[in-house]
Amino acid sequence: MTKVEEAIWTTEGARKRSAVQGMFADIAPTYDLINSILSFALHHRWRRSAVATLQLKRGYRALDVCCGTGDFLIPLRKAVGVDGFLVGMDFCQPMLDRAQAKVTENLSLADACNLPVANEQFDGVSVGWGIRNVPDIDQAHQELTRILKPGGRFVSLDMAIPTNKLMRRASEIVANKVVPRIGALFGKTTAYTYLPKSTQAFSTREQLAASMQRAGLIDVRYRDLLFGNVCIHYARKPGARQA
């Protein structure tokens, strides 16, 4: 096990944040390509499905947290239209640099657990493949709830462990054998050994939903994709949504 991988697995809080931040900085140049390989290019469709749960209208304000290289910003812009206000935030500058080359949206360096945003600013907030990497999931959900307007909606798209035993076993083989080898082809063995393991250590569907409820979100629901290997969680903040 490398020193970087040890740091991710054995540290918490600020030290974990730094280790994960360094890992994503390292994989930023090949992140989009490997994402498409591992998801069979389906991740764009999953993002569109996730954005649909936000029920955004033209002119609304939306935020993508842990925006990475910016792929969520494309369907979000289509949803809010040219008159809508859209921001992408991530804690890793090299990932934002890749996003800047792809989209023309407002981008900002920020931590999901301490967002530089005033209360009740956004009609919709999304997170894709980010919540499992934050040092404190409850705190991140509290921050995301805080910045939502009353009636605003939140969606989280991430990996999951299939509930079907046969599919779960097949997924374990792919995660532990295939994914690291694909990463190795690009010289990123450590990152693509860590990322599958982070899924295995991630909260269950029910635990993630409970964290969202503790943060104050209601109508929490989830839906599986790709035979249960990917899951969309979505919810809303109490109150009436303004037209």
C-alpha positions in Angstrom: 0.0 0.0 0.0 1.4 3.4 -0.9 1.8 6.3 1.5 -0.9 8.3 -0.3 -3.4 5.4 0.0 -2.5 4.9 3.7 -3.1 8.6 4.4 -6.6 8.4 2.9 -7.6 5.3 4.8 -6.0 6.1 8.2 -6.6 9.8 8.6 -9.8 11.8 9.1 -10.8 15.4 9.1 -8.4 17.9 7.6 -5.7 15.3 7.0 -8.1 13.1 5.0 -9.3 16.2 3.1 -5.7 17.0 2.1 -5.0 13.4 1.0 -8.2 13.1 -1.1 -7.5 16.6 -2.6 -4.1 15.5 -3.7 -5.4 12.3 -5.2 -7.9 14.2 -7.3 -5.3 16.7 -8.4 -3.3 13.7 -9.7 -6.0 12.1 -11.7 -7.6 15.3 -13.1 -6.0 15.0 -16.6 -7.4 11.5 -17.2 -10.5 11.8 -15.0 -13.0 12.3 -17.9 -11.6 9.5 -20.1 -11.5 6.9 -17.3 -15.0 7.9 -16.1 -16.4 7.2 -19.6 -14.6 3.9 -19.8 -15.7 2.7 -16.4 -19.4 3.8 -16.9 -19.6 2.8 -20.5 -20.3 6.5 -21.1 -23.6 6.2 -19.2 -22.7 8.8 -16.6 -24.0 11.6 -18.8 -27.4 9.9 -18.9 -27.3 9.4 -15.1 -26.5 13.1 -14.6 -29.5 14.1 -16.7 -31.7 11.9 -14.7 -30.4 13.4 -11.5 -31.0 17.0 -12.7 -34.6 16.1 -13.6 -35.3 15.3 -9.9 -34.4 19.0 -9.0 -37.4 20.2 -11.0 -35.6 23.4 -12.0 -37.3 26.1 -14.1 -35.8 28.7 -16.4 -34.3 31.5 -14.4 -33.7 29.4 -11.3 -30.4 29.4 -9.3 -28.5 26.2 -9.1 -25.2 25.0 -7.6 -23.1 21.9 -8.3 -20.9 21.0 -5.3 -17.9 18.8 -5.8 -18.3 19.7 -9.5 -15.0 18.2 -10.6 -14.5 18.6 -14.3 -17.9 20.2 -14.8 -20.0 17.5 -16.4 -23.0 18.2 -14.1 -23.0 21.8 -15.2 -24.0 21.0 -18.7 -27.5 19.5 -17.9 -28.0 22.1 -15.1 -27.5 25.0 -17.6 -30.0 23.4 -19.9 -32.5 23.2 -17.0 -32.1 26.8 -15.8 -31.7 28.4 -19.2 -29.6 31.4 -20.2 -31.4 33.5 -17.6 -30.6 31.2 -14.7 -27.7 31.5 -12.3 -25.3 28.6 -12.1 -22.2 27.9 -10.1 -19.8 25.0 -9.8 -17.7 24.5 -6.7 -14.9 22.0 -6.0 -12.0 21.8 -3.4 -9.4 20.7 -6.1 -8.1 23.4 -8.4 -6.7 21.1 -11.1 -10.3 19.6 -11.4 -11.7 23.2 -11.8 -9.0 23.9 -14.4 -10.4 21.0 -16.4 -13.9 22.3 -16.0 -12.9 25.8 -17.1 -11.7 24.4 -20.4 -15.1 22.7 -20.9 -17.8 25.1 -19.7 -18.2 28.9 -19.3 -20.0 28.8 -15.9 -19.0 30.5 -12.7 -16.4 28.2 -10.9 -15.1 28.6 -7.4 -12.7 26.8 -5.1 -14.7 25.6 -2.1 -15.1 22.8 0.5 -18.5 21.0 0.6 -18.3 21.1 4.5 -17.8 24.9 4.6 -19.4 26.6 1.6 -18.7 30.3 1.1 -22.5 30.9 0.4 -25.1 32.8 2.4 -28.2 31.1 3.6 -31.1 30.1 1.3 -29.5 31.1 -2.0 -30.2 28.2 -4.4 -33.3 26.5 -5.9 -31.4 23.4 -6.6 -28.1 21.8 -5.4 -26.4 18.7 -6.9 -23.5 16.6 -5.9 -22.0 13.9 -8.2 -19.6 11.3 -6.9 -18.5 13.6 -4.1 -20.3 12.9 -0.8 -18.4 9.7 -0.1 -15.1 11.7 -0.2 -15.9 14.4 2.3 -14.5 14.2 5.8 -17.9 14.6 7.4 -21.0 13.6 5.5 -23.5 15.0 8.1 -21.8 18.4 8.0 -21.8 18.4 4.2 -25.5 17.7 4.1 -26.1 20.4 6.7 -24.3 22.9 4.5 -26.2 21.9 1.4 -29.5 22.2 3.2 -28.5 25.6 4.7 -27.9 27.2 1.3 -31.1 25.9 -0.3 -34.1 28.1 -0.5 -37.3 26.9 1.2 -38.8 24.3 -1.1 -35.4 23.9 -2.9 -34.3 20.5 -4.0 -31.1 18.5 -3.5 -29.8 15.5 -5.4 -26.8 13.3 -4.8 -25.5 10.8 -7.5 -22.9 8.3 -6.4 -21.7 4.7 -6.4 -23.5 2.0 -4.4 -23.3 -1.6 -3.4 -25.9 -3.8 -5.2 -28.4 -5.5 -2.9 -28.6 -8.6 -5.1 -26.0 -11.1 -3.9 -24.9 -12.3 -7.3 -24.6 -8.7 -8.7 -22.8 -7.7 -5.5 -20.2 -10.4 -6.0 -19.7 -9.5 -9.6 -19.3 -5.9 -8.7 -16.7 -6.7 -6.1 -14.6 -8.6 -8.7 -14.8 -5.7 -11.1 -14.0 -3.1 -8.3 -11.1 -5.0 -6.8 -9.6 -6.5 -10.0 -10.6 -4.7 -13.1 -10.8 -1.0 -12.0 -7.3 -0.9 -10.5 -5.9 -2.5 -13.7 -7.6 0.1 -15.9 -6.2 2.8 -13.6 -2.7 1.2 -13.9 -2.9 1.6 -17.7 -2.9 5.4 -17.1 -0.4 5.3 -14.3 -3.1 5.9 -11.6 -3.1 2.6 -9.7 -3.4 4.1 -6.2 -6.4 6.3 -7.0 -8.3 3.6 -8.8 -7.6 1.2 -5.9 -8.9 3.8 -3.4 -12.0 4.8 -5.3 -13.6 1.3 -5.4 -12.7 0.8 -1.7 -14.3 4.1 -0.9 -17.6 2.7 -2.3 -17.3 -0.4 -0.2 -16.8 1.8 2.9 -19.5 4.3 1.9 -22.8 4.7 3.8 -25.6 2.4 2.8 -28.6 3.8 1.0 -30.5 4.0 4.2 -27.7 5.6 6.1 -27.2 8.3 3.5 -31.0 9.0 3.5 -30.9 9.2 7.3 -28.0 11.8 7.1 -30.0 13.9 4.7 -33.0 13.8 7.1 -30.9 14.8 10.0 -29.8 17.8 8.0 -33.4 18.9 7.8 -34.3 17.6 4.3 -37.7 15.9 3.7 -39.3 13.6 1.2 -35.9 11.8 0.9 -36.0 9.1 -1.8 -33.5 7.1 -3.7 -33.4 5.1 -7.0 -30.9 2.6 -8.2 -29.2 2.6 -11.6 -26.8 0.1 -13.3 -28.1 -2.9 -11.4 -27.6 -1.2 -8.1 -24.0 -0.1 -8.7 -25.1 3.6 -8.9 -27.8 5.3 -6.8 -29.6 8.7 -7.0 -30.7 10.2 -3.6 -33.0 13.2 -3.8 -35.0 15.3 -1.4 -36.3 18.8 -0.7 -36.0 21.5 2.0 -39.2 22.2 3.9 -41.2 25.2 2.8 -43.0 26.5 -0.3 -41.0 26.9 -3.5 -41.2 30.4 -4.9 -42.3 30.7 -8.6 
